[in-house]
């Protein structure tokens, strides 16, 4: 079938307006969402169905149903990524550094039956999150728009 562009809701538009201009530092998957760490002190949650939320990073971690040790590791990783950027040393325990240096210029949402794709377009590098409503899988990767356009 293939990817088709999807209209975004007012709420999604509001969240997207806040993330445009931010740089993606890293991410982690928890529950049914990708949690994207931004250089502005917020975590952008992107759920399987493409819905999204945005919370200050400490509040986002506190709201996760995780034990205190895991939450402390997440906060430590967040601090390290803010200090060192996505080139942070191998000291990350829970987060993964962003696979590309992406200052978000635009965000687009696509669908293909039970799959969703969120494309973060940067000036030079681009990131994509793909989800599956059927399997619950979430992937996060760098893409080349010339080869991997929606």
TIVO-2410 file (N, C-alpha, C; in nm, 3 decimals):
# residues 150
REC num residu      c1      c2      c3 atome chaine
REC   1      X   0.083  -0.119   0.000     N      A
REC   1      X   0.000   0.000   0.000    CA      A
REC   1      X   0.088   0.126   0.000     C      A
REC   2      X   0.168   0.151   0.103     N      A
REC   2      X   0.255   0.268   0.106    CA      A
REC   2      X   0.209   0.374   0.204     C      A
REC   3      X   0.300   0.462   0.237     N      A
REC   3      X   0.274   0.568   0.334    CA      A
REC   3      X   0.187   0.678   0.273     C      A
REC   4      X   0.088   0.723   0.350     N      A
REC   4      X   0.008   0.838   0.308    CA      A
REC   4      X   0.012   0.943   0.419     C      A
REC   5      X   0.018   1.068   0.377     N      A
REC   5      X   0.024   1.179   0.471    CA      A
REC   5      X  -0.104   1.185   0.553     C      A
REC   6      X  -0.090   1.216   0.682     N      A
REC   6      X  -0.205   1.223   0.772    CA      A
REC   6      X  -0.221   1.365   0.825     C      A
REC   7      X  -0.344   1.406   0.841     N      A
REC   7      X  -0.373   1.534   0.906    CA      A
REC   7      X  -0.337   1.522   1.053     C      A
REC   8      X  -0.288   1.629   1.110     N      A
REC   8      X  -0.258   1.629   1.253    CA      A
REC   8      X  -0.371   1.702   1.326     C      A
REC   9      X  -0.393   1.662   1.451     N      A
REC   9      X  -0.496   1.726   1.534    CA      A
REC   9      X  -0.444   1.859   1.587     C      A
REC  10      X  -0.535   1.937   1.646     N      A
REC  10      X  -0.493   2.064   1.707    CA      A
REC  10      X  -0.389   2.038   1.816     C      A
REC  11      X  -0.409   1.933   1.895     N      A
REC  11      X  -0.313   1.901   2.002    CA      A
REC  11      X  -0.177   1.866   1.942     C      A
REC  12      X  -0.176   1.780   1.840     N      A
REC  12      X  -0.049   1.746   1.775    CA      A
REC  12      X   0.018   1.871   1.718     C      A
REC  13      X  -0.061   1.958   1.654     N      A
REC  13      X  -0.006   2.083   1.600    CA      A
REC  13      X   0.058   2.167   1.710     C      A
REC  14      X  -0.006   2.171   1.827     N      A
REC  14      X   0.046   2.248   1.939    CA      A
REC  14      X   0.180   2.190   1.987     C      A
REC  15      X   0.186   2.060   2.002     N      A
REC  15      X   0.310   1.995   2.045    CA      A
REC  15      X   0.420   2.017   1.941     C      A
REC  16      X   0.386   1.997   1.815     N      A
REC  16      X   0.484   2.014   1.706    CA      A
REC  16      X   0.538   2.157   1.706     C      A
REC  17      X   0.453   2.255   1.730     N      A
REC  17      X   0.499   2.394   1.733    CA      A
REC  17      X   0.606   2.415   1.839     C      A
REC  18      X   0.596   2.341   1.950     N      A
REC  18      X   0.696   2.353   2.057    CA      A
REC  18      X   0.826   2.281   2.026     C      A
REC  19      X   0.821   2.173   1.950     N      A
REC  19      X   0.944   2.096   1.924    CA      A
REC  19      X   1.023   2.149   1.804     C      A
REC  20      X   0.957   2.222   1.715     N      A
REC  20      X   1.029   2.280   1.601    CA      A
REC  20      X   1.132   2.379   1.656     C      A
REC  21      X   1.254   2.364   1.611     N      A
REC  21      X   1.364   2.447   1.659    CA      A
REC  21      X   1.446   2.381   1.767     C      A
REC  22      X   1.400   2.267   1.818     N      A
REC  22      X   1.475   2.191   1.919    CA      A
REC  22      X   1.561   2.086   1.850     C      A
REC  23      X   1.665   2.044   1.919     N      A
REC  23      X   1.752   1.938   1.869    CA      A
REC  23      X   1.726   1.811   1.947     C      A
REC  24      X   1.720   1.698   1.878     N      A
REC  24      X   1.702   1.568   1.940    CA      A
REC  24      X   1.837   1.522   1.994     C      A
REC  25      X   1.842   1.495   2.127     N      A
REC  25      X   1.965   1.447   2.190    CA      A
REC  25      X   1.967   1.295   2.201     C      A
REC  26      X   1.852   1.236   2.234     N      A
REC  26      X   1.847   1.091   2.253    CA      A
REC  26      X   1.703   1.046   2.268     C      A
REC  27      X   1.688   0.917   2.299     N      A
REC  27      X   1.553   0.863   2.311    CA      A
REC  27      X   1.557   0.733   2.392     C      A
REC  28      X   1.440   0.694   2.440     N      A
REC  28      X   1.421   0.562   2.499    CA      A
REC  28      X   1.278   0.521   2.472     C      A
REC  29      X   1.255   0.390   2.475     N      A
REC  29      X   1.122   0.335   2.454    CA      A
REC  29      X   1.072   0.286   2.588     C      A
REC  30      X   0.954   0.327   2.627     N      A
REC  30      X   0.892   0.280   2.751    CA      A
REC  30      X   0.743   0.269   2.727     C      A
REC  31      X   0.689   0.154   2.762     N      A
REC  31      X   0.546   0.132   2.739    CA      A
REC  31      X   0.518   0.135   2.590     C      A
REC  32      X   0.415   0.205   2.553     N      A
REC  32      X   0.375   0.214   2.413    CA      A
REC  32      X   0.412   0.350   2.355     C      A
REC  33      X   0.534   0.398   2.390     N      A
REC  33      X   0.575   0.530   2.341    CA      A
REC  33      X   0.726   0.540   2.325     C      A
REC  34      X   0.764   0.620   2.228     N      A
REC  34      X   0.903   0.663   2.216    CA      A
REC  34      X   0.912   0.793   2.294     C      A
REC  35      X   1.013   0.805   2.378     N      A
REC  35      X   1.035   0.924   2.459    CA      A
REC  35      X   1.160   0.991   2.403     C      A
REC  36      X   1.142   1.109   2.344     N      A
REC  36      X   1.249   1.177   2.273    CA      A
REC  36      X   1.300   1.293   2.358     C      A
REC  37      X   1.428   1.287   2.396     N      A
REC  37      X   1.490   1.392   2.475    CA      A
REC  37      X   1.531   1.507   2.384     C      A
REC  38      X   1.483   1.626   2.415     N      A
REC  38      X   1.515   1.745   2.338    CA      A
REC  38      X   1.610   1.834   2.415     C      A
REC  39      X   1.686   1.915   2.345     N      A
REC  39      X   1.785   2.002   2.410    CA      A
REC  39      X   1.722   2.119   2.485     C      A
REC  40      X   1.591   2.130   2.486     N      A
REC  40      X   1.520   2.239   2.553    CA      A
REC  40      X   1.468   2.198   2.690     C      A
REC  41      X   1.511   2.080   2.741     N      A
REC  41      X   1.470   2.035   2.874    CA      A
REC  41      X   1.336   1.965   2.878     C      A
REC  42      X   1.287   1.921   2.764     N      A
REC  42      X   1.159   1.852   2.757    CA      A
REC  42      X   1.176   1.714   2.695     C      A
REC  43      X   1.083   1.626   2.727     N      A
REC  43      X   1.073   1.495   2.662    CA      A
REC  43      X   0.943   1.495   2.583     C      A
REC  44      X   0.957   1.458   2.457     N      A
REC  44      X   0.845   1.451   2.362    CA      A
REC  44      X   0.805   1.304   2.355     C      A
REC  45      X   0.684   1.273   2.398     N      A
REC  45      X   0.633   1.137   2.393    CA      A
REC  45      X   0.555   1.118   2.264     C      A
REC  46      X   0.590   1.012   2.191     N      A
REC  46      X   0.520   0.980   2.067    CA      A
REC  46      X   0.466   0.838   2.082     C      A
REC  47      X   0.335   0.826   2.083     N      A
REC  47      X   0.269   0.699   2.109    CA      A
REC  47      X   0.249   0.619   1.981     C      A
REC  48      X   0.215   0.492   1.996     N      A
REC  48      X   0.200   0.401   1.882    CA      A
REC  48      X   0.108   0.457   1.774     C      A
REC  49      X   0.001   0.524   1.816     N      A
REC  49      X  -0.098   0.574   1.720    CA      A
REC  49      X  -0.064   0.712   1.663     C      A
REC  50      X   0.052   0.766   1.700     N      A
REC  50      X   0.093   0.896   1.650    CA      A
REC  50      X   0.054   1.012   1.741     C      A
REC  51      X  -0.026   0.983   1.845     N      A
REC  51      X  -0.057   1.088   1.941    CA      A
REC  51      X   0.072   1.128   2.012     C      A
REC  52      X   0.074   1.247   2.069     N      A
REC  52      X   0.197   1.296   2.129    CA      A
REC  52      X   0.169   1.384   2.249     C      A
REC  53      X   0.273   1.395   2.332     N      A
REC  53      X   0.269   1.483   2.448    CA      A
REC  53      X   0.407   1.541   2.469     C      A
REC  54      X   0.416   1.642   2.552     N      A
REC  54      X   0.542   1.710   2.579    CA      A
REC  54      X   0.542   1.751   2.725     C      A
REC  55      X   0.644   1.705   2.798     N      A
REC  55      X   0.655   1.736   2.940    CA      A
REC  55      X   0.798   1.775   2.974     C      A
REC  56      X   0.816   1.857   3.079     N      A
REC  56      X   0.952   1.880   3.128    CA      A
REC  56      X   1.014   1.744   3.162     C      A
REC  57      X   1.144   1.730   3.136     N      A
REC  57      X   1.206   1.598   3.145    CA      A
REC  57      X   1.191   1.532   3.283     C      A
REC  58      X   1.205   1.605   3.392     N      A
REC  58      X   1.192   1.542   3.524    CA      A
REC  58      X   1.049   1.495   3.549     C      A
REC  59      X   0.950   1.571   3.502     N      A
REC  59      X   0.811   1.531   3.517    CA      A
REC  59      X   0.780   1.409   3.431     C      A
REC  60      X   0.834   1.405   3.310     N      A
REC  60      X   0.810   1.292   3.221    CA      A
REC  60      X   0.865   1.163   3.282     C      A
REC  61      X   0.984   1.170   3.340     N      A
REC  61      X   1.044   1.052   3.403    CA      A
REC  61      X   0.965   1.011   3.527     C      A
REC  62      X   0.925   1.109   3.608     N      A
REC  62      X   0.849   1.079   3.730    CA      A
REC  62      X   0.715   1.012   3.700     C      A
REC  63      X   0.655   1.045   3.585     N      A
REC  63      X   0.524   0.988   3.551    CA      A
REC  63      X   0.532   0.845   3.500     C      A
REC  64      X   0.652   0.798   3.466     N      A
REC  64      X   0.667   0.662   3.417    CA      A
REC  64      X   0.651   0.565   3.533     C      A
REC  65      X   0.589   0.452   3.507     N      A
REC  65      X   0.568   0.350   3.609    CA      A
REC  65      X   0.693   0.261   3.615     C      A
REC  66      X   0.803   0.319   3.666     N      A
REC  66      X   0.930   0.248   3.674    CA      A
REC  66      X   0.984   0.259   3.816     C      A
REC  67      X   1.068   0.162   3.854     N      A
REC  67      X   1.123   0.171   3.989    CA      A
REC  67      X   1.224   0.286   3.998     C      A
REC  68      X   1.256   0.324   4.121     N      A
REC  68      X   1.339   0.442   4.145    CA      A
REC  68      X   1.479   0.428   4.085     C      A
REC  69      X   1.533   0.308   4.082     N      A
REC  69      X   1.667   0.287   4.025    CA      A
REC  69      X   1.667   0.320   3.876     C      A
REC  70      X   1.567   0.272   3.805     N      A
REC  70      X   1.558   0.298   3.661    CA      A
REC  70      X   1.534   0.446   3.637     C      A
REC  71      X   1.449   0.509   3.716     N      A
REC  71      X   1.425   0.653   3.702    CA      A
REC  71      X   1.554   0.731   3.725     C      A
REC  72      X   1.633   0.691   3.825     N      A
REC  72      X   1.760   0.759   3.853    CA      A
REC  72      X   1.857   0.742   3.736     C      A
REC  73      X   1.859   0.622   3.676     N      A
REC  73      X   1.946   0.600   3.560    CA      A
REC  73      X   1.902   0.686   3.441     C      A
REC  74      X   1.771   0.698   3.421     N      A
REC  74      X   1.720   0.784   3.314    CA      A
REC  74      X   1.762   0.929   3.337     C      A
REC  75      X   1.746   0.978   3.458     N      A
REC  75      X   1.784   1.117   3.488    CA      A
REC  75      X   1.933   1.139   3.472     C      A
REC  76      X   2.014   1.038   3.508     N      A
REC  76      X   2.159   1.047   3.489    CA      A
REC  76      X   2.193   1.053   3.341     C      A
REC  77      X   2.129   0.968   3.261     N      A
REC  77      X   2.152   0.969   3.116    CA      A
REC  77      X   2.110   1.103   3.055     C      A
REC  78      X   1.998   1.157   3.101     N      A
REC  78      X   1.950   1.286   3.051    CA      A
REC  78      X   2.054   1.394   3.079     C      A
REC  79      X   2.105   1.395   3.200     N      A
REC  79      X   2.208   1.493   3.237    CA      A
REC  79      X   2.332   1.479   3.149     C      A
REC  80      X   2.375   1.355   3.128     N      A
REC  80      X   2.494   1.328   3.046    CA      A
REC  80      X   2.473   1.375   2.902     C      A
REC  81      X   2.357   1.348   2.845     N      A
REC  81      X   2.329   1.390   2.708    CA      A
REC  81      X   2.322   1.543   2.696     C      A
REC  82      X   2.270   1.608   2.799     N      A
REC  82      X   2.268   1.755   2.795    CA      A
REC  82      X   2.410   1.812   2.802     C      A
REC  83      X   2.497   1.749   2.881     N      A
REC  83      X   2.634   1.797   2.895    CA      A
REC  83      X   2.719   1.766   2.773     C      A
REC  84      X   2.709   1.641   2.725     N      A
REC  84      X   2.798   1.591   2.620    CA      A
REC  84      X   2.736   1.590   2.480     C      A
REC  85      X   2.605   1.608   2.472     N      A
REC  85      X   2.539   1.598   2.342    CA      A
REC  85      X   2.527   1.453   2.299     C      A
REC  86      X   2.489   1.432   2.176     N      A
REC  86      X   2.467   1.294   2.131    CA      A
REC  86      X   2.596   1.217   2.115     C      A
REC  87      X   2.710   1.283   2.132     N      A
REC  87      X   2.839   1.215   2.133    CA      A
REC  87      X   2.879   1.173   2.274     C      A
REC  88      X   2.781   1.163   2.363     N      A
REC  88      X   2.806   1.125   2.502    CA      A
REC  88      X   2.885   0.994   2.506     C      A
REC  89      X   2.970   0.982   2.606     N      A
REC  89      X   3.047   0.858   2.618    CA      A
REC  89      X   2.956   0.738   2.640     C      A
REC  90      X   3.016   0.623   2.643     N      A
REC  90      X   2.939   0.499   2.655    CA      A
REC  90      X   2.873   0.481   2.791     C      A
REC  91      X   2.866   0.586   2.871     N      A
REC  91      X   2.809   0.577   3.004    CA      A
REC  91      X   2.658   0.574   3.008     C      A
REC  92      X   2.593   0.580   2.894     N      A
REC  92      X   2.446   0.578   2.892    CA      A
REC  92      X   2.394   0.440   2.931     C      A
REC  93      X   2.298   0.438   3.024     N      A
REC  93      X   2.242   0.311   3.069    CA      A
REC  93      X   2.104   0.283   3.011     C      A
REC  94      X   2.022   0.386   2.998     N      A
REC  94      X   1.882   0.367   2.957    CA      A
REC  94      X   1.847   0.437   2.826     C      A
REC  95      X   1.910   0.549   2.798     N      A
REC  95      X   1.881   0.622   2.676    CA      A
REC  95      X   1.980   0.584   2.568     C      A
REC  96      X   1.939   0.605   2.446     N      A
REC  96      X   2.030   0.591   2.332    CA      A
REC  96      X   2.045   0.728   2.270     C      A
REC  97      X   2.167   0.761   2.233     N      A
REC  97      X   2.191   0.890   2.168    CA      A
REC  97      X   2.119   0.892   2.034     C      A
REC  98      X   2.077   1.010   1.992     N      A
REC  98      X   2.011   1.024   1.863    CA      A
REC  98      X   2.104   0.975   1.752     C      A
REC  99      X   2.051   0.902   1.654     N      A
REC  99      X   2.135   0.847   1.547    CA      A
REC  99      X   2.181   0.950   1.444     C      A
REC 100      X   2.134   1.075   1.456     N      A
REC 100      X   2.176   1.182   1.365    CA      A
REC 100      X   2.158   1.314   1.438     C      A
REC 101      X   2.230   1.414   1.393     N      A
REC 101      X   2.221   1.548   1.450    CA      A
REC 101      X   2.106   1.620   1.382     C      A
REC 102      X   1.990   1.624   1.449     N      A
REC 102      X   1.870   1.677   1.385    CA      A
REC 102      X   1.811   1.793   1.465     C      A
REC 103      X   1.829   1.914   1.411     N      A
REC 103      X   1.758   2.031   1.459    CA      A
REC 103      X   1.625   2.029   1.384     C      A
REC 104      X   1.516   2.010   1.457     N      A
REC 104      X   1.386   1.987   1.394    CA      A
REC 104      X   1.334   2.113   1.326     C      A
REC 105      X   1.314   2.104   1.195     N      A
REC 105      X   1.255   2.213   1.117    CA      A
REC 105      X   1.108   2.188   1.087     C      A
REC 106      X   1.072   2.061   1.078     N      A
REC 106      X   0.935   2.024   1.041    CA      A
REC 106      X   0.906   1.884   1.091     C      A
REC 107      X   0.780   1.857   1.124     N      A
REC 107      X   0.736   1.724   1.167    CA      A
REC 107      X   0.616   1.686   1.081     C      A
REC 108      X   0.621   1.565   1.026     N      A
REC 108      X   0.512   1.514   0.942    CA      A
REC 108      X   0.468   1.378   0.993     C      A
REC 109      X   0.341   1.348   0.978     N      A
REC 109      X   0.283   1.221   1.022    CA      A
REC 109      X   0.230   1.147   0.901     C      A
REC 110      X   0.262   1.017   0.895     N      A
REC 110      X   0.218   0.931   0.784    CA      A
REC 110      X   0.158   0.803   0.841     C      A
REC 111      X   0.076   0.736   0.761     N      A
REC 111      X   0.015   0.609   0.801    CA      A
REC 111      X   0.021   0.511   0.685     C      A
REC 112      X   0.028   0.384   0.720     N      A
REC 112      X   0.020   0.273   0.625    CA      A
REC 112      X  -0.050   0.160   0.700     C      A
REC 113      X  -0.178   0.146   0.681     N      A
REC 113      X  -0.265   0.053   0.753    CA      A
REC 113      X  -0.240   0.066   0.904     C      A
REC 114      X  -0.179  -0.035   0.970     N      A
REC 114      X  -0.161  -0.030   1.115    CA      A
REC 114      X  -0.029   0.033   1.157     C      A
REC 115      X   0.047   0.086   1.064     N      A
REC 115      X   0.176   0.147   1.098    CA      A
REC 115      X   0.165   0.300   1.093     C      A
REC 116      X   0.247   0.366   1.175     N      A
REC 116      X   0.256   0.511   1.176    CA      A
REC 116      X   0.402   0.550   1.160     C      A
REC 117      X   0.425   0.666   1.098     N      A
REC 117      X   0.560   0.718   1.077    CA      A
REC 117      X   0.559   0.866   1.112     C      A
REC 118      X   0.649   0.906   1.200     N      A
REC 118      X   0.668   1.046   1.234    CA      A
REC 118      X   0.805   1.085   1.178     C      A
REC 119      X   0.804   1.177   1.084     N      A
REC 119      X   0.927   1.222   1.019    CA      A
REC 119      X   0.966   1.357   1.077     C      A
REC 120      X   1.087   1.362   1.134     N      A
REC 120      X   1.144   1.488   1.184    CA      A
REC 120      X   1.245   1.534   1.081     C      A
REC 121      X   1.211   1.640   1.010     N      A
REC 121      X   1.298   1.691   0.906    CA      A
REC 121      X   1.390   1.798   0.964     C      A
REC 122      X   1.520   1.775   0.948     N      A
REC 122      X   1.618   1.872   0.991    CA      A
REC 122      X   1.680   1.939   0.870     C      A
REC 123      X   1.769   2.032   0.895     N      A
REC 123      X   1.833   2.102   0.784    CA      A
REC 123      X   1.921   2.008   0.703     C      A
REC 124      X   2.001   1.927   0.771     N      A
REC 124      X   2.092   1.837   0.702    CA      A
REC 124      X   2.062   1.689   0.727     C      A
REC 125      X   2.011   1.657   0.845     N      A
REC 125      X   1.984   1.518   0.879    CA      A
REC 125      X   1.840   1.505   0.927     C      A
REC 126      X   1.785   1.386   0.912     N      A
REC 126      X   1.644   1.363   0.941    CA      A
REC 126      X   1.629   1.237   1.026     C      A
REC 127      X   1.526   1.237   1.109     N      A
REC 127      X   1.498   1.122   1.195    CA      A
REC 127      X   1.355   1.076   1.171     C      A
REC 128      X   1.335   0.945   1.189     N      A
REC 128      X   1.200   0.891   1.172    CA      A
REC 128      X   1.172   0.792   1.284     C      A
REC 129      X   1.050   0.798   1.334     N      A
REC 129      X   1.000   0.699   1.429    CA      A
REC 129      X   0.889   0.625   1.358     C      A
REC 130      X   0.900   0.493   1.357     N      A
REC 130      X   0.793   0.410   1.299    CA      A
REC 130      X   0.736   0.323   1.409     C      A
REC 131      X   0.604   0.311   1.409     N      A
REC 131      X   0.536   0.230   1.509    CA      A
REC 131      X   0.441   0.132   1.441     C      A
REC 132      X   0.407   0.027   1.514     N      A
REC 132      X   0.309  -0.070   1.466    CA      A
REC 132      X   0.200  -0.084   1.572     C      A
REC 133      X   0.077  -0.055   1.535     N      A
REC 133      X  -0.035  -0.072   1.627    CA      A
REC 133      X  -0.060  -0.219   1.656     C      A
REC 134      X  -0.024  -0.306   1.563     N      A
REC 134      X  -0.048  -0.450   1.578    CA      A
REC 134      X   0.052  -0.515   1.672     C      A
REC 135      X   0.181  -0.490   1.650     N      A
REC 135      X   0.285  -0.557   1.728    CA      A
REC 135      X   0.337  -0.475   1.846     C      A
REC 136      X   0.312  -0.343   1.846     N      A
REC 136      X   0.363  -0.257   1.951    CA      A
REC 136      X   0.508  -0.217   1.932     C      A
REC 137      X   0.565  -0.255   1.817     N      A
REC 137      X   0.705  -0.222   1.791    CA      A
REC 137      X   0.722  -0.074   1.763     C      A
REC 138      X   0.838  -0.022   1.806     N      A
REC 138      X   0.875   0.117   1.781    CA      A
REC 138      X   1.020   0.119   1.735     C      A
REC 139      X   1.046   0.184   1.621     N      A
REC 139      X   1.184   0.199   1.575    CA      A
REC 139      X   1.215   0.347   1.561     C      A
REC 140      X   1.343   0.379   1.574     N      A
REC 140      X   1.390   0.518   1.569    CA      A
REC 140      X   1.519   0.516   1.490     C      A
REC 141      X   1.523   0.588   1.379     N      A
REC 141      X   1.644   0.585   1.297    CA      A
REC 141      X   1.664   0.712   1.217     C      A
REC 142      X   1.787   0.730   1.170     N      A
REC 142      X   1.818   0.839   1.079    CA      A
REC 142      X   1.779   0.795   0.939     C      A
REC 143      X   1.734   0.890   0.857     N      A
REC 143      X   1.695   0.858   0.719    CA      A
REC 143      X   1.749   0.964   0.626     C      A
REC 144      X   1.762   0.924   0.501     N      A
REC 144      X   1.795   1.015   0.393    CA      A
REC 144      X   1.666   1.038   0.315     C      A
REC 145      X   1.624   1.161   0.303     N      A
REC 145      X   1.497   1.187   0.235    CA      A
REC 145      X   1.502   1.150   0.087     C      A
REC 146      X   1.619   1.155   0.026     N      A
REC 146      X   1.631   1.118  -0.115    CA      A
REC 146      X   1.599   0.969  -0.134     C      A
REC 147      X   1.642   0.886  -0.038     N      A
REC 147      X   1.624   0.741  -0.052    CA      A
REC 147      X   1.505   0.685   0.025     C      A
REC 148      X   1.461   0.759   0.128     N      A
REC 148      X   1.363   0.702   0.219    CA      A
REC 148      X   1.246   0.797   0.242     C      A
REC 149      X   1.208   0.867   0.138     N      A
REC 149      X   1.097   0.962   0.153    CA      A
REC 149      X   0.969   0.889   0.187     C      A
REC 150      X   0.879   0.960   0.250     N      A
REC 150      X   0.754   0.897   0.294    CA      A
REC 150      X   0.674   0.857   0.180     C      A
***
